[in-house]
């Protein structure tokens, strides 16, 4: 869901395209990240309890644009149904230092 929002916002990709590319992303992780992660000095889990609630509104809007007659629709529908289990949390409630700002914008960090 993070990637769908980020790809739409910063890369101009539709949710359909991001879903289509997902197997390639996972293959890249399996080849280039997972074999080496145990050699890292530090690993940390970036998941946040509130992230789905904050990403919900933007993700739903992008996922609703996936046409019913395409291969990616089933996954888009599944994700929309999943998002339905969460209440929305306003984007503005995130501090500017939140990692989620990388995906939603408004970060106080400069890249």
DSSP file (Angstrom, degrees, kcal/mol; ACC not computed):
  #  RESIDUE AA STRUCTURE BP1 BP2  ACC     N-H-->O    O-->H-N    N-H-->O    O-->H-N    TCO  KAPPA ALPHA  PHI   PSI    X-CA   Y-CA   Z-CA
    1    1 A X     >        0   0    0      0, 0.0     4,-2.2     0, 0.0     5,-0.2   0.000 360.0 360.0 360.0 -41.2    0.0    0.0    0.0
    2    2 A X  H  >  +     0   0    0      1,-0.2     4,-2.8     2,-0.2     5,-0.2   0.943 360.0  47.7 -55.1 -47.7    2.9    2.3    0.8
    3    3 A X  H  > S+     0   0    0      1,-0.2     4,-3.2     2,-0.2     5,-0.3   0.878 108.0  54.1 -66.3 -38.5    4.4    1.7   -2.6
    4    4 A X  H  > S+     0   0    0      2,-0.2     4,-1.8     1,-0.2    -1,-0.2   0.933 113.1  43.5 -60.4 -45.9    1.1    2.2   -4.5
    5    5 A X  H  X S+     0   0    0     -4,-2.2     4,-2.5     2,-0.2    -2,-0.2   0.942 117.5  45.1 -65.4 -47.9    0.7    5.6   -2.8
    6    6 A X  H  X>S+     0   0    0     -4,-2.8     4,-3.2    -5,-0.2     5,-0.6   0.929 112.0  50.7 -64.1 -46.3    4.3    6.6   -3.4
    7    7 A X  H  X5S+     0   0    0     -4,-3.2     6,-2.2     1,-0.2     4,-1.3   0.884 113.9  45.9 -61.1 -37.7    4.5    5.4   -7.0
    8    8 A X  H  X5S+     0   0    0     -4,-1.8     4,-0.6    -5,-0.3    -1,-0.2   0.934 118.7  41.0 -68.0 -45.8    1.3    7.4   -7.8
    9    9 A X  H  <5S+     0   0    0     -4,-2.5    -2,-0.2    94,-0.2    -3,-0.2   0.901 131.9  18.9 -71.7 -42.9    2.5   10.6   -6.0
   10   10 A X  H  <5S+     0   0    0     -4,-3.2    -3,-0.2    -5,-0.2    -2,-0.2   0.635 131.8  35.5-108.9 -17.0    6.1   10.7   -7.0
   11   11 A X  H  <<S-     0   0    0     -4,-1.3    -3,-0.2    -5,-0.6    -4,-0.1   0.448  94.9-123.2-118.4  -3.3    6.5    8.5  -10.1
   12   12 A X     <  +     0   0    0     -4,-0.6     2,-0.3    -5,-0.4    -4,-0.2   0.750  60.2 146.9  68.7  23.3    3.2    9.0  -11.9
   13   13 A X        -     0   0    0     -6,-2.2    -1,-0.2    -7,-0.1    -2,-0.1  -0.715  45.0-128.4 -94.4 142.0    2.4    5.3  -11.9
   14   14 A X     >  -     0   0    0     -2,-0.3     4,-2.2     1,-0.1     5,-0.2  -0.389  25.6-111.9 -76.7 163.3   -1.1    4.0  -11.6
   15   15 A X  H  > S+     0   0    0     47,-0.4     4,-2.8     1,-0.2     5,-0.2   0.878 120.2  59.1 -61.9 -36.4   -2.1    1.4   -9.0
   16   16 A X  H  > S+     0   0    0      1,-0.2     4,-2.2     2,-0.2    -1,-0.2   0.925 107.3  44.8 -57.8 -46.0   -2.6   -1.0  -11.9
   17   17 A X  H  > S+     0   0    0      2,-0.2     4,-2.0     1,-0.2    -1,-0.2   0.899 112.8  50.5 -67.3 -41.4    1.1   -0.5  -13.0
   18   18 A X  H  X S+     0   0    0     -4,-2.2     4,-0.9     2,-0.2    -2,-0.2   0.918 112.0  47.4 -63.9 -42.9    2.4   -0.8   -9.5
   19   19 A X  H >< S+     0   0    0     -4,-2.8     3,-0.6     1,-0.2     4,-0.4   0.905 110.6  52.8 -63.7 -41.1    0.5   -4.0   -8.9
   20   20 A X  H 3< S+     0   0    0     -4,-2.2     3,-0.4    -5,-0.2     4,-0.3   0.875 112.2  45.2 -61.4 -37.7    1.7   -5.3  -12.3
   21   21 A X  H >X S+     0   0    0     -4,-2.0     4,-1.8     1,-0.2     3,-1.0   0.611  86.4  95.1 -81.6 -12.9    5.3   -4.6  -11.3
   22   22 A X  H <X S+     0   0    0     -4,-0.9     4,-2.6    -3,-0.6     5,-0.2   0.850  79.0  55.0 -54.1 -43.7    5.0   -6.1   -7.8
   23   23 A X  H 3> S+     0   0    0     -4,-0.4     4,-2.1    -3,-0.4    -1,-0.3   0.883 109.2  49.5 -58.1 -35.6    6.3   -9.6   -8.7
   24   24 A X  H <> S+     0   0    0     -3,-1.0     4,-2.1    -4,-0.3    -1,-0.2   0.886 109.5  51.2 -68.5 -38.9    9.5   -8.0  -10.1
   25   25 A X  H  X S+     0   0    0     -4,-1.8     4,-2.1     2,-0.2    -2,-0.2   0.937 111.4  47.5 -61.9 -47.2    9.9   -5.9   -6.9
   26   26 A X  H  X S+     0   0    0     -4,-2.6     4,-2.4     1,-0.2    -2,-0.2   0.885 110.0  52.7 -63.2 -39.3    9.6   -9.1   -4.8
   27   27 A X  H  X S+     0   0    0     -4,-2.1     4,-1.8    -5,-0.2    -1,-0.2   0.899 108.3  51.4 -63.0 -39.8   12.1  -10.9   -7.1
   28   28 A X  H  X S+     0   0    0     -4,-2.1     4,-3.1     2,-0.2     5,-0.5   0.888 109.2  50.2 -63.3 -39.9   14.6   -8.0   -6.6
   29   29 A X  H  X>S+     0   0    0     -4,-2.1     5,-2.4     1,-0.2     4,-2.0   0.925 110.4  49.7 -62.7 -44.5   14.2   -8.2   -2.8
   30   30 A X  H  <5S+     0   0    0     -4,-2.4     5,-0.4     1,-0.2    -1,-0.2   0.842 120.0  37.0 -64.2 -32.9   14.8  -12.0   -2.9
   31   31 A X  H  <5S+     0   0    0     -4,-1.8    -2,-0.2    -5,-0.2    -1,-0.2   0.889 131.0  22.5 -85.8 -41.9   17.9  -11.5   -5.0
   32   32 A X  H  <5S+     0   0    0     -4,-3.1    -3,-0.2    -5,-0.2    -2,-0.2   0.612 129.0  27.5-109.0 -15.4   19.5   -8.3   -3.7
   33   33 A X  T >X5S+     0   0    0     -4,-2.0     3,-1.4    -5,-0.5     4,-1.2   0.802 111.1  51.1-113.3 -58.6   18.2   -7.7   -0.1
   34   34 A X  T 34<S+     0   0    0     -5,-2.4     3,-0.4     1,-0.3     4,-0.4   0.844 105.7  55.4 -58.9 -38.8   17.3  -10.9    1.7
   35   35 A X  T 34 S+     0   0    0     -5,-0.4    -1,-0.3    -6,-0.3     3,-0.1   0.772 118.8  34.8 -64.6 -21.3   20.5  -12.8    1.1
   36   36 A X  T X4 S+     0   0    0     -3,-1.4     3,-1.8     1,-0.1     4,-0.4   0.496  88.1  94.8-110.1  -6.6   22.6  -10.0    2.6
   37   37 A X  G >< S+     0   0    0     -4,-1.2     3,-1.3    -3,-0.4    -2,-0.1   0.814  79.8  59.7 -63.3 -30.4   20.3   -8.7    5.4
   38   38 A X  G 3  S+     0   0    0     -4,-0.4    -1,-0.3     1,-0.3    -2,-0.1   0.677  99.5  59.6 -71.6 -14.6   22.0  -10.8    8.1
   39   39 A X  G <  S+     0   0    0     -3,-1.8    -1,-0.3     3,-0.0    -2,-0.2   0.535  82.8 108.4 -87.0  -7.4   25.3   -9.0    7.3
   40   40 A X  S <  S-     0   0    0     -3,-1.3     3,-0.1    -4,-0.4    -3,-0.0  -0.389  70.1-137.7 -70.5 146.6   23.9   -5.6    8.1
   41   41 A X  S    S+     0   0    0      1,-0.2     2,-0.4    -2,-0.1    -1,-0.1   0.837  89.7  19.0 -69.6 -33.0   25.0   -3.9   11.2
   42   42 A X        -     0   0    0      2,-0.0     2,-0.4    -5,-0.0    -1,-0.2  -1.000  61.7-177.1-141.9 138.6   21.5   -2.8   12.0
   43   43 A X        +     0   0    0     -2,-0.4     2,-0.4    -3,-0.1    -5,-0.0  -0.993  11.2 179.7-129.4 141.5   18.0   -3.9   10.8
   44   44 A X        -     0   0    0     -2,-0.4     2,-0.6     0, 0.0    -2,-0.0  -1.000  29.4-122.0-144.3 148.7   14.8   -2.3   11.9
   45   45 A X        -     0   0    0     -2,-0.4    -2,-0.0     1,-0.1     0, 0.0  -0.758  18.5-168.0 -87.4 121.9   11.1   -2.8   11.2
   46   46 A X        +     0   0    0     -2,-0.6    -1,-0.1     2,-0.1     2,-0.1   0.415  46.1 121.6 -93.6   2.1    9.6    0.4    9.7
   47   47 A X        -     0   0    0      2,-0.0     2,-0.4     3,-0.0    -2,-0.1  -0.407  46.1-160.0 -66.0 140.2    6.0   -0.8   10.1
   48   48 A X    >   -     0   0    0      1,-0.1     3,-1.6    -2,-0.1     4,-0.4  -0.964  23.6-128.9-124.0 141.0    3.9    1.6   12.2
   49   49 A X  T 3  S+     0   0    0     -2,-0.4     4,-0.2     1,-0.3     3,-0.2   0.815 109.4  42.0 -56.6 -32.0    0.6    0.7   13.9
   50   50 A X  T 3> S+     0   0    0      1,-0.2     4,-1.8     2,-0.1    -1,-0.3   0.415  84.9  98.6 -97.2   0.9   -1.1    3.7   12.4
   51   51 A X  H <> S+     0   0    0     -3,-1.6     4,-2.8     1,-0.2     5,-0.2   0.884  81.2  49.9 -65.0 -40.5    0.3    3.6    8.8
   52   52 A X  H  > S+     0   0    0     -4,-0.4     4,-1.8    -3,-0.2    -1,-0.2   0.914 110.2  52.5 -63.6 -39.7   -2.7    1.9    7.1
   53   53 A X  H  4 S+     0   0    0     -4,-0.2    36,-2.2     1,-0.2     4,-0.4   0.873 113.9  42.8 -61.9 -37.3   -5.1    4.4    8.7
   54   54 A X  H  < S+     0   0    0     -4,-1.8     4,-0.4    34,-0.2     3,-0.3   0.871 118.1  44.3 -77.1 -37.7   -3.0    7.3    7.4
   55   55 A X  H  X S+     0   0    0     -4,-2.8     4,-2.8    -5,-0.2     5,-0.3   0.693  92.1  90.0 -77.7 -18.9   -2.4    5.8    3.9
   56   56 A X  H  X S+     0   0    0     -4,-1.8     4,-3.0    -5,-0.2     5,-0.3   0.869  83.5  46.8 -50.0 -55.6   -6.1    4.7    3.6
   57   57 A X  H  > S+     0   0    0     -4,-0.4     4,-1.8    -3,-0.3    -1,-0.2   0.919 118.1  41.0 -59.8 -47.4   -7.6    7.8    1.9
   58   58 A X  H  > S+     0   0    0     -4,-0.4     4,-1.7     2,-0.2    -1,-0.2   0.903 116.1  50.4 -68.8 -39.7   -4.9    8.2   -0.7
   59   59 A X  H  X S+     0   0    0     -4,-2.8     4,-2.9     1,-0.2     5,-0.2   0.925 109.3  50.6 -64.8 -44.5   -4.6    4.5   -1.4
   60   60 A X  H  X S+     0   0    0     -4,-3.0     4,-2.2    -5,-0.3    -1,-0.2   0.918 108.6  52.3 -59.8 -43.4   -8.4    4.0   -1.8
   61   61 A X  H  < S+     0   0    0     -4,-1.8     4,-0.3    -5,-0.3    -1,-0.2   0.890 114.6  41.8 -61.2 -39.8   -8.5    6.9   -4.3
   62   62 A X  H >< S+     0   0    0     -4,-1.7     3,-1.1     1,-0.2   -47,-0.4   0.901 113.9  51.3 -75.1 -41.5   -5.7    5.4   -6.4
   63   63 A X  H >< S+     0   0    0     -4,-2.9     3,-1.6     1,-0.3    -2,-0.2   0.823 100.1  64.1 -66.4 -31.3   -7.0    1.8   -6.2
   64   64 A X  T 3< S+     0   0    0     -4,-2.2    -1,-0.3     1,-0.3    -2,-0.2   0.688  93.1  64.7 -65.3 -17.1  -10.5    2.9   -7.3
   65   65 A X  T <  S+     0   0    0     -3,-1.1     2,-0.5    -4,-0.3    -1,-0.3   0.539  73.3 108.4 -83.8  -7.1   -9.0    3.9  -10.7
   66   66 A X  S <  S-     0   0    0     -3,-1.6    -3,-0.0    -4,-0.2     4,-0.0  -0.599  76.1-120.9 -73.7 122.0   -8.0    0.3  -11.6
   67   67 A X    >   -     0   0    0     -2,-0.5     3,-1.2     1,-0.1     6,-0.2  -0.319   8.4-130.5 -65.8 144.0  -10.4   -0.9  -14.3
   68   68 A X  T 3  S+     0   0    0      1,-0.3    -1,-0.1     5,-0.1     6,-0.1   0.748 102.7  62.2 -63.6 -24.4  -12.5   -3.9  -13.7
   69   69 A X  T 3  S+     0   0    0      4,-0.1     2,-0.3     3,-0.0    -1,-0.3   0.143  87.8  89.3 -94.1  21.4  -11.5   -5.5  -16.9
   70   70 A X  S X  S-     0   0    0     -3,-1.2     3,-1.4     1,-0.1     4,-0.4  -0.802  83.4-115.1-116.8 161.3   -7.8   -5.8  -16.2
   71   71 A X  T 3  S+     0   0    0     -2,-0.3     3,-0.5     1,-0.3     4,-0.3   0.780 112.6  56.8 -61.9 -28.9   -5.7   -8.5  -14.6
   72   72 A X  T 3> S+     0   0    0      1,-0.2     4,-2.2     2,-0.1    -1,-0.3   0.534  81.3  89.2 -83.2  -6.6   -4.7   -6.3  -11.7
   73   73 A X  H <> S+     0   0    0     -3,-1.4     4,-3.1     1,-0.2     5,-0.2   0.895  81.1  56.6 -60.7 -42.1   -8.3   -5.6  -10.6
   74   74 A X  H  > S+     0   0    0     -3,-0.5     4,-2.3    -4,-0.4    -1,-0.2   0.907 111.0  43.9 -58.5 -42.6   -8.6   -8.6   -8.3
   75   75 A X  H  > S+     0   0    0     -4,-0.3     4,-2.5     2,-0.2    -1,-0.2   0.904 113.4  50.9 -69.2 -40.6   -5.6   -7.5   -6.3
   76   76 A X  H  X S+     0   0    0     -4,-2.2     4,-2.3     2,-0.2    -2,-0.2   0.913 111.7  48.2 -61.8 -41.9   -6.9   -3.8   -6.3
   77   77 A X  H  X S+     0   0    0     -4,-3.1     4,-2.6     2,-0.2    -2,-0.2   0.923 110.3  51.4 -63.3 -45.0  -10.3   -5.0   -5.0
   78   78 A X  H  X S+     0   0    0     -4,-2.3     4,-2.3    -5,-0.2    -2,-0.2   0.909 111.4  47.6 -58.8 -43.5   -8.6   -7.2   -2.3
   79   79 A X  H  X S+     0   0    0     -4,-2.5     4,-2.5     2,-0.2    -1,-0.2   0.890 110.8  51.1 -66.6 -39.8   -6.6   -4.2   -1.1
   80   80 A X  H  X S+     0   0    0     -4,-2.3     4,-1.3     2,-0.2    -2,-0.2   0.909 110.3  49.4 -63.2 -41.2   -9.6   -1.9   -1.1
   81   81 A X  H  < S+     0   0    0     -4,-2.6     4,-0.4     2,-0.2     3,-0.3   0.920 110.5  50.7 -63.3 -43.1  -11.6   -4.5    0.9
   82   82 A X  H >< S+     0   0    0     -4,-2.3     3,-1.7     1,-0.2    -2,-0.2   0.920 107.4  53.3 -58.3 -45.8   -8.6   -4.7    3.4
   83   83 A X  H >< S+     0   0    0     -4,-2.5     3,-1.9     1,-0.3    -1,-0.2   0.790  94.7  71.8 -62.1 -27.1   -8.5   -0.9    3.7
   84   84 A X  T 3< S+     0   0    0     -4,-1.3    -1,-0.3    -3,-0.3    -2,-0.2   0.680  86.4  65.1 -62.8 -17.8  -12.2   -1.0    4.6
   85   85 A X  T <  S+     0   0    0     -3,-1.7     2,-0.3    -4,-0.4    -1,-0.3   0.508  96.0  72.6 -81.2  -4.4  -11.3   -2.6    8.0
   86   86 A X  S <  S-     0   0    0     -3,-1.9     2,-0.3    -4,-0.1     0, 0.0  -0.848  74.7-131.6-116.1 146.9   -9.5    0.6    9.0
   87   87 A X        -     0   0    0     -2,-0.3     2,-0.2     1,-0.1   -31,-0.2  -0.638  37.5-106.8 -83.5 152.4  -10.7    4.1   10.1
   88   88 A X        -     0   0    0     -2,-0.3     2,-0.4   -32,-0.1   -34,-0.2  -0.580  25.4-156.3 -81.2 144.1   -8.9    7.0    8.4
   89   89 A X        -     0   0    0    -36,-2.2   -32,-0.2    -2,-0.2   -33,-0.1  -0.985  32.5-104.0-116.6 130.1   -6.4    9.0   10.3
   90   90 A X    >   -     0   0    0     -2,-0.4     3,-1.7     1,-0.1     4,-0.2  -0.261  17.6-136.6 -59.9 134.9   -5.8   12.6    8.9
   91   91 A X  G >  S+     0   0    0      1,-0.3     3,-1.9     2,-0.2    -1,-0.1   0.856 103.1  64.0 -54.6 -39.4   -2.6   13.0    7.0
   92   92 A X  G 3  S+     0   0    0      1,-0.3    -1,-0.3     0, 0.0    -2,-0.1   0.653  87.6  71.3 -65.8 -14.5   -2.0   16.3    8.8
   93   93 A X  G <  S+     0   0    0     -3,-1.7     2,-0.3     2,-0.1    -1,-0.3   0.609  77.7  98.4 -77.6 -10.6   -1.7   14.5   12.1
   94   94 A X  S <  S-     0   0    0     -3,-1.9     2,-0.1    -4,-0.2    -3,-0.0  -0.579  79.2-121.5 -76.8 135.3    1.7   13.0   11.1
   95   95 A X    >   -     0   0    0     -2,-0.3     3,-2.0     1,-0.1     6,-0.2  -0.438  25.8-113.7 -68.9 153.6    4.7   14.8   12.4
   96   96 A X  T 3  S+     0   0    0      1,-0.3    12,-2.6    11,-0.1    13,-0.5   0.645 115.8  57.7 -65.3 -13.0    7.1   16.1    9.7
   97   97 A X  T 3  S+     0   0    0     10,-0.2    -1,-0.3    11,-0.1     2,-0.1   0.415  78.3 121.5 -95.4   1.1    9.7   13.6   10.8
   98   98 A X    X   -     0   0    0     -3,-2.0     3,-1.6     1,-0.1     4,-0.3  -0.391  67.8-132.1 -66.2 139.1    7.5   10.5   10.3
   99   99 A X  T >  S+     0   0    0      1,-0.3     3,-2.0     2,-0.2     4,-0.4   0.822 105.0  69.1 -58.1 -31.8    8.8    7.9    7.9
  100  100 A X  T >> S+     0   0    0      1,-0.3     4,-1.9     2,-0.2     3,-1.4   0.750  81.8  73.7 -62.1 -21.9    5.4    7.9    6.3
  101  101 A X  H <> S+     0   0    0     -3,-1.6     4,-2.6     1,-0.3     6,-0.4   0.765  84.1  67.3 -62.9 -23.5    6.1   11.4    5.0
  102  102 A X  H <4 S+     0   0    0     -3,-2.0    -1,-0.3    -4,-0.3    -2,-0.2   0.834 111.8  33.2 -61.9 -30.7    8.5    9.8    2.5
  103  103 A X  H <4 S+     0   0    0     -3,-1.4    -2,-0.2    -4,-0.4    -1,-0.2   0.729 129.8  33.7 -96.1 -27.4    5.4    8.3    0.9
  104  104 A X  H  < S-     0   0    0     -4,-1.9    -3,-0.2     1,-0.2    -2,-0.2   0.625 104.5-120.6-106.7 -17.6    2.8   11.0    1.5
  105  105 A X  S  < S+     0   0    0     -4,-2.6    -1,-0.2    -5,-0.3    -2,-0.1  -0.183  76.9  91.3  96.8 166.1    4.9   14.2    1.3
  106  106 A X        +     0   0    0      1,-0.2    -4,-0.1    -4,-0.1     2,-0.1   0.667  52.0 161.3  84.3  18.8    5.6   17.0    3.7
  107  107 A X        -     0   0    0     -6,-0.4    -1,-0.2     1,-0.1   -10,-0.2  -0.409  41.7-143.0 -71.4 146.6    8.8   15.6    5.3
  108  108 A X  S    S+     0   0    0    -12,-2.6     2,-0.3    -2,-0.1   -11,-0.1   0.560  78.9  93.0 -82.6  -8.2   11.1   17.9    7.2
  109  109 A X  S    S-     0   0    0    -13,-0.5     2,-0.4     2,-0.0    -2,-0.1  -0.650  70.0-143.4 -85.6 142.4   14.0   15.9    5.7
  110  110 A X              0   0    0     -2,-0.3    -2,-0.1     1,-0.1    -1,-0.0  -0.894 360.0 360.0-107.5 135.3   15.6   17.1    2.5
  111  111 A X              0   0    0     -2,-0.4    -1,-0.1     0, 0.0    -2,-0.0   0.371 360.0 360.0-110.1 360.0   16.9   14.5    0.0
